[in-house]
Amino acid sequence: MDNVPTSVDFLKIEELEFPLFLVTFKDGVRMNFEMVLKAREVYNGLSEGHRINLIVDLTGVKQVDMDARKSMSDDNFQERIAVMAIVVRDPISRMIGNFMIGLNKPKIPLQLFSSFDAARKWIDKIS
């Protein structure tokens, strides 16, 4: 993990216990395709060639544009991820997220949660 940035201007990645990482975004972020590419570059560097588990906290994200959503369901985005838990801020975000997951059919275990603790418990259980 030496010389690998763990944050960029819109996100921070914290190693909880390898191979588990927590991804958090600055409040009010409007996520676009370029941000998704940068996030992938950062966590791929942290993976040290292994597949990693991610808890992604989207509670501060204001919007995710269509190109960003499409790119996150792409095989290239998911190639270094073993499992992903996404924390959202409210029931409507969770409903929309579950709809998007149903449409895009991720190739990795992926689930939405309303709290970090629930997300961590799920990841610990399945990994």
Phi, psi and omega in degrees: 000003180296141177062018177258122179294139179251007174206153171229182188298341184243353180212163177225138177240126182241130176282119178273311178190107187310130012260031182259128180233148174252126178251123176236149181245150175297147179300137175085005182297136171251101189283133177234179184303315181298324178293321178297317178299317180294318178299317179299319178300317181294309184287332174296323177294328180282341187287343180053036178083359180257165171277141185242163175256136182236136163252117183251115181267106180262012185297335179268352183282128181275324184202147172235117184285168187299317180296323177295316179298316179298316183293330179288340178266359180287146179303322180296325179292323187267359189298330181257006182255130177270318182207147180223131173246131182246128178260124180244165190273335186208166182300327180292318177298321180294319179296314179296316179299316179296324176297315180295321178298318178298323179288319189268346176045073180299151181270001178241157172298127183214133180213152178259146182221160177260359177212153176299316183301316179295319179296316180296317180300317180296314180297315179300325182289319186264350182254000000 
